[in-house]
Amino acid sequence: MKNIKTRRTIRKYTSKPVDDHLLRQLLEDAERTPTMGNLQLYSVIITRDEEMKQKIAPAHFSQPMVEGAPVVLTFCADFRRTTLWAESRKASPGYDNLLSFLNAATDALLYCQTFCNLAEAEGLGTCFLGTTLYSPQALIEAFQLPRLVMPVATITLGWPDEQPDLTDRLPLDSLIHEETYTDYTPERIDQFYTAKEQLAESRHFVEINNKETLAQVFTDLRYTRKDNETMSAGLMEALRQQGFL
């Protein structure tokens, strides 16, 4: 990727392997990303083995790129390493709490994004899987994650075998607020979302799902209250199990 404006999500990859030296170099370079207290509160699980990909695929709703990519990377919020370091140096760590998880998750997500930028600059393709926090227990078990380690992000990685169209984005003015937050009036919502709703692919999306509006596709089918509440309960239980609650 030479220009962020042409950045695409890649779900199909060639059979060309990702060289281990290149992968390790990109992961090392990504360590220059910002981090809380210079503690680097993250770890990354590298998955190349086909059997392991098959094992973790159901946690990602069996999306085909999980098994189709040469490499799958799972980024974890990790306060275990820091905690063990502190304990071995006559210190008394207190990182088994929600704030510590949020700090480590932020570190891990920043590291993940920096890695993606570097990888795409080398011509590699990535796909960010939003399913990591949907089924954390399955990933915890598959990767044998100990206390104070929690998966927060997953990407598939490989050499692109497709050139998908660029996806739409909201206008900048819909995102920024000068000095204080300016709430969204119905008029501003119309201003910011009408163009997205009028896209041919959006209208087709609404039609094939038998809905009246694009918003209904998201609220009634893709990200429902029932699913959100069920997965939230699972996430809370996983955080308790891993020692963050």
MARLO-564758 format. One record per residue (C-alpha): residue number from 1; residue in three letters; y negated, x negated, z. Coordinates in pm, 1 decimal. Layout:
N
SITE    nr   rest         yy         xx         zz
SITE   NUM    Ala          Y          X          Z
...
This chain:
245
SITE    nr   rest         yy         xx         zz
SITE     1    Met        0.0        0.0        0.0
SITE     2    Lys     -326.6     -158.7     -113.7
SITE     3    Asn     -552.2      141.4      -46.1
SITE     4    Ile     -517.8      384.0      243.5
SITE     5    Lys     -646.3      662.3       15.9
SITE     6    Thr     -329.9      636.5     -194.1
SITE     7    Arg      -92.1      622.8      102.5
SITE     8    Arg      219.9      838.9       56.1
SITE     9    Thr      512.4      937.5      274.7
SITE    10    Ile      835.0      808.6      117.8
SITE    11    Arg     1162.0      994.9      176.2
SITE    12    Lys     1375.1      842.0     -102.4
SITE    13    Tyr     1462.0      472.5     -111.5
SITE    14    Thr     1634.4      231.3     -347.8
SITE    15    Ser     1954.5       55.3     -244.9
SITE    16    Lys     1765.4     -273.4     -212.2
SITE    17    Pro     1798.4     -396.3      147.7
SITE    18    Val     1502.5     -479.1      366.5
SITE    19    Asp     1518.0     -852.0      434.2
SITE    20    Asp     1559.8     -921.7      804.8
SITE    21    His     1307.5    -1206.0      796.9
SITE    22    Leu     1044.8     -976.0      643.6
SITE    23    Leu     1120.4     -702.4      894.9
SITE    24    Arg     1092.2     -937.3     1191.5
SITE    25    Gln      770.7    -1086.9     1052.5
SITE    26    Leu      613.6     -742.3     1018.2
SITE    27    Leu      722.0     -645.6     1369.4
SITE    28    Glu      578.8     -971.3     1502.2
SITE    29    Asp      251.3     -929.8     1315.6
SITE    30    Ala      221.5     -575.8     1448.7
SITE    31    Glu      213.0     -717.0     1801.4
SITE    32    Arg     -157.1     -783.0     1744.3
SITE    33    Thr     -217.3     -410.7     1785.0
SITE    34    Pro     -425.2     -293.5     2085.2
SITE    35    Thr     -225.8     -251.4     2407.0
SITE    36    Met     -306.1     -142.3     2762.0
SITE    37    Gly     -364.9     -441.8     2989.8
SITE    38    Asn     -197.0     -666.7     2732.5
SITE    39    Leu      135.6     -539.6     2869.1
SITE    40    Gln      287.4     -423.4     2536.9
SITE    41    Leu      454.1     -117.4     2685.2
SITE    42    Tyr      694.5      -59.2     2397.3
SITE    43    Ser     1031.2     -153.1     2253.7
SITE    44    Val     1179.3      -81.1     1911.1
SITE    45    Ile     1540.8       -4.4     1822.1
SITE    46    Ile     1642.0     -130.2     1475.3
SITE    47    Thr     1916.2       77.9     1312.4
SITE    48    Arg     2091.8      -50.1     1001.9
SITE    49    Asp     2454.8       44.3     1076.0
SITE    50    Glu     2571.0      347.1      879.0
SITE    51    Glu     2773.9      488.6     1164.9
SITE    52    Met     2477.4      468.4     1398.5
SITE    53    Lys     2256.2      640.9     1141.2
SITE    54    Gln     2513.6      920.3     1124.6
SITE    55    Lys     2511.7      937.7     1502.8
SITE    56    Ile     2134.7      979.0     1535.2
SITE    57    Ala     2083.1     1195.1     1225.6
SITE    58    Pro     2148.9     1528.1     1405.3
SITE    59    Ala     1868.6     1447.2     1650.5
SITE    60    His     1640.7     1442.8     1345.9
SITE    61    Phe     1778.6     1771.5     1210.0
SITE    62    Ser     1996.7     1571.2      967.4
SITE    63    Gln     1704.6     1497.8      737.7
SITE    64    Pro     1857.3     1302.0      445.4
SITE    65    Met     1621.4     1004.3      471.5
SITE    66    Val     1771.8      908.9      807.2
SITE    67    Glu     2100.1      811.9      645.1
SITE    68    Gly     1942.0      727.4      309.0
SITE    69    Ala     1699.3      463.2      433.3
SITE    70    Pro     1810.5      100.2      467.5
SITE    71    Val     1645.5       82.4      811.4
SITE    72    Val     1552.3      332.0     1080.2
SITE    73    Leu     1314.4      219.6     1353.7
SITE    74    Thr     1286.2      403.9     1685.2
SITE    75    Phe      978.7      314.9     1888.6
SITE    76    Cys     1011.5      362.5     2263.7
SITE    77    Ala      764.6      388.7     2547.1
SITE    78    Asp      896.7      113.2     2771.5
SITE    79    Phe      781.1       49.5     3126.2
SITE    80    Arg     1120.3      -88.4     3226.8
SITE    81    Arg     1056.8     -442.8     3106.0
SITE    82    Thr      721.5     -458.8     3285.4
SITE    83    Thr      872.4     -306.4     3600.0
SITE    84    Leu     1160.2     -556.0     3610.8
SITE    85    Trp      917.7     -841.5     3549.0
SITE    86    Ala      699.4     -725.2     3837.4
SITE    87    Glu      995.1     -685.7     4072.4
SITE    88    Ser     1120.2    -1033.7     3989.2
SITE    89    Arg      777.7    -1177.4     4070.5
SITE    90    Lys      736.7    -1032.8     4422.1
SITE    91    Ala      520.7     -742.5     4298.3
SITE    92    Ser      560.4     -370.5     4374.0
SITE    93    Pro      535.7     -168.6     4048.8
SITE    94    Gly      446.1      200.4     4054.9
SITE    95    Tyr      509.2      310.2     3699.8
SITE    96    Asp      756.8      596.0     3748.5
SITE    97    Asn      502.9      870.0     3676.9
SITE    98    Leu      348.2     1075.7     3399.3
SITE    99    Leu       39.8      858.7     3354.9
SITE   100    Ser      256.6      553.2     3299.8
SITE   101    Phe      458.2      738.6     3037.0
SITE   102    Leu      141.2      841.7     2854.9
SITE   103    Asn        9.7      485.2     2862.9
SITE   104    Ala      338.7      347.8     2730.9
SITE   105    Ala      365.5      622.8     2468.0
SITE   106    Thr       15.0      540.6     2347.4
SITE   107    Asp      105.9      172.3     2324.2
SITE   108    Ala      423.3      253.2     2130.0
SITE   109    Leu      247.0      485.1     1886.3
SITE   110    Leu      -28.5      232.7     1819.6
SITE   111    Tyr      233.5      -36.0     1755.7
SITE   112    Cys      425.2      200.2     1526.1
SITE   113    Gln      116.4      280.2     1318.6
SITE   114    Thr       15.5      -83.2     1287.0
SITE   115    Phe      366.9     -168.1     1172.3
SITE   116    Cys      357.2      111.4      912.5
SITE   117    Asn       27.5      -14.9      774.3
SITE   118    Leu      162.7     -368.7      744.4
SITE   119    Ala      492.3     -256.6      590.9
SITE   120    Glu      322.9      -39.1      332.8
SITE   121    Ala       89.6     -324.8      242.0
SITE   122    Glu      406.0     -520.1      148.7
SITE   123    Gly      517.9     -238.9      -81.1
SITE   124    Leu      766.0      -81.1      158.2
SITE   125    Gly      776.3      294.3      209.4
SITE   126    Thr      787.5      478.4      539.7
SITE   127    Cys      840.5      829.2      666.9
SITE   128    Phe      731.0      924.7     1016.9
SITE   129    Leu      982.0     1160.5     1178.1
SITE   130    Gly      817.5     1412.8     1404.7
SITE   131    Thr     1157.1     1509.1     1543.9
SITE   132    Thr     1187.9     1222.5     1793.4
SITE   133    Leu     1054.3     1426.6     2084.0
SITE   134    Tyr     1244.1     1739.6     1976.4
SITE   135    Ser     1583.5     1603.1     2081.3
SITE   136    Pro     1514.5     1298.3     2299.7
SITE   137    Gln     1835.7     1334.4     2499.6
SITE   138    Ala     2053.8     1270.2     2195.3
SITE   139    Leu     1860.4      952.3     2115.7
SITE   140    Ile     1863.3      837.8     2477.7
SITE   141    Glu     2241.4      866.1     2480.4
SITE   142    Ala     2293.4      710.5     2136.5
SITE   143    Phe     2076.6      408.9     2216.8
SITE   144    Gln     2188.0      386.2     2581.3
SITE   145    Leu     1827.8      384.2     2697.2
SITE   146    Pro     1789.4      299.5     3067.7
SITE   147    Arg     1539.6      434.3     3319.2
SITE   148    Leu     1169.7      406.6     3221.2
SITE   149    Val     1247.3      386.2     2847.8
SITE   150    Met     1172.4      692.1     2632.6
SITE   151    Pro     1185.2      736.3     2252.7
SITE   152    Val      853.2      858.1     2115.9
SITE   153    Ala      846.7      781.2     1741.5
SITE   154    Thr     1086.6      714.5     1454.7
SITE   155    Ile     1026.6      594.8     1101.8
SITE   156    Thr     1258.1      545.1      807.4
SITE   157    Leu     1190.6      228.1      610.0
SITE   158    Gly     1284.6       99.9      266.6
SITE   159    Trp     1173.1       24.0      -85.8
SITE   160    Pro     1036.0      342.4     -250.1
SITE   161    Asp     1243.7      528.9     -506.0
SITE   162    Glu      984.1      800.2     -563.7
SITE   163    Gln      611.7      845.9     -621.4
SITE   164    Pro      528.8     1182.5     -463.7
SITE   165    Asp      195.3     1353.1     -510.4
SITE   166    Leu      -71.6     1287.6     -252.7
SITE   167    Thr      -85.8     1556.7       13.4
SITE   168    Asp     -408.9     1734.7       95.6
SITE   169    Arg     -624.5     1653.9      396.0
SITE   170    Leu     -894.6     1848.6      579.2
SITE   171    Pro    -1258.3     1749.0      511.1
SITE   172    Leu    -1406.7     1492.1      745.8
SITE   173    Asp    -1659.0     1739.5      885.0
SITE   174    Ser    -1371.6     1946.5     1024.0
SITE   175    Leu    -1269.3     1657.4     1249.9
SITE   176    Ile    -1585.6     1495.2     1379.8
SITE   177    His    -1818.0     1611.8     1656.7
SITE   178    Glu    -2156.1     1447.3     1718.8
SITE   179    Glu    -2217.6     1370.1     2086.1
SITE   180    Thr    -2046.6     1686.1     2218.8
SITE   181    Tyr    -1765.8     1911.5     2096.1
SITE   182    Thr    -1882.1     2182.8     1856.9
SITE   183    Asp    -1644.0     2476.1     1874.7
SITE   184    Tyr    -1504.1     2636.5     1560.1
SITE   185    Thr    -1654.0     2968.4     1457.6
SITE   186    Pro    -1472.8     3198.4     1210.6
SITE   187    Glu    -1720.7     3083.3      948.3
SITE   188    Arg    -1640.6     2716.0     1008.6
SITE   189    Ile    -1267.2     2786.1     1002.5
SITE   190    Asp    -1311.8     2951.5      662.6
SITE   191    Gln    -1520.1     2657.2      544.3
SITE   192    Phe    -1260.0     2399.9      644.9
SITE   193    Tyr     -932.6     2577.8      558.5
SITE   194    Thr    -1000.2     2789.5      250.6
SITE   195    Ala     -953.9     2500.4        7.6
SITE   196    Lys     -616.1     2414.3      163.5
SITE   197    Glu     -506.4     2778.3      150.9
SITE   198    Gln     -602.6     2813.0     -214.4
SITE   199    Leu     -395.1     2518.2     -334.4
SITE   200    Ala     -116.8     2621.8     -569.6
SITE   201    Glu      148.3     2465.1     -347.3
SITE   202    Ser        9.2     2647.6      -44.2
SITE   203    Arg       16.6     2982.2     -218.8
SITE   204    His      372.4     2912.7     -333.9
SITE   205    Phe      468.7     2815.5       21.7
SITE   206    Val      339.4     3148.1      148.6
SITE   207    Glu      514.8     3342.6     -126.1
SITE   208    Ile      861.1     3190.0      -86.7
SITE   209    Asn      847.6     3245.4      288.3
SITE   210    Asn      745.1     3608.5      248.9
SITE   211    Lys      433.4     3569.9      458.6
SITE   212    Glu       76.9     3693.1      424.2
SITE   213    Thr     -105.1     3372.5      516.2
SITE   214    Leu      -36.7     2999.3      528.4
SITE   215    Ala      -99.8     2998.9      902.9
SITE   216    Gln      184.6     3248.1      950.3
SITE   217    Val      427.8     3007.4      786.3
SITE   218    Phe      350.0     2754.6     1057.9
SITE   219    Thr      336.7     2990.3     1355.8
SITE   220    Asp      626.3     3220.1     1260.0
SITE   221    Leu      867.4     2980.2     1087.5
SITE   222    Arg      796.5     2609.7     1118.4
SITE   223    Tyr      656.3     2559.8     1469.2
SITE   224    Thr      728.8     2873.8     1665.9
SITE   225    Arg      641.3     2947.2     2027.1
SITE   226    Lys     1010.1     2987.0     2112.5
SITE   227    Asp     1105.1     2651.0     1964.9
SITE   228    Asn      805.8     2477.2     2120.0
SITE   229    Glu      886.3     2609.9     2465.2
SITE   230    Thr     1257.2     2525.9     2434.9
SITE   231    Met     1190.4     2172.4     2317.4
SITE   232    Ser      918.2     2127.4     2581.2
SITE   233    Ala     1174.4     2208.0     2849.0
SITE   234    Gly     1412.3     1952.3     2700.0
SITE   235    Leu     1136.9     1693.5     2686.2
SITE   236    Met     1046.6     1749.2     3050.6
SITE   237    Glu     1409.4     1713.6     3152.5
SITE   238    Ala     1440.4     1389.5     2954.9
SITE   239    Leu     1126.5     1253.2     3121.4
SITE   240    Arg     1274.7     1334.8     3461.9
SITE   241    Gln     1602.2     1168.3     3370.3
SITE   242    Gln     1423.5      855.4     3248.5
SITE   243    Gly     1221.3      835.1     3568.7
SITE   244    Phe      873.6      929.9     3445.7
SITE   245    Leu      855.4     1255.1     3644.6
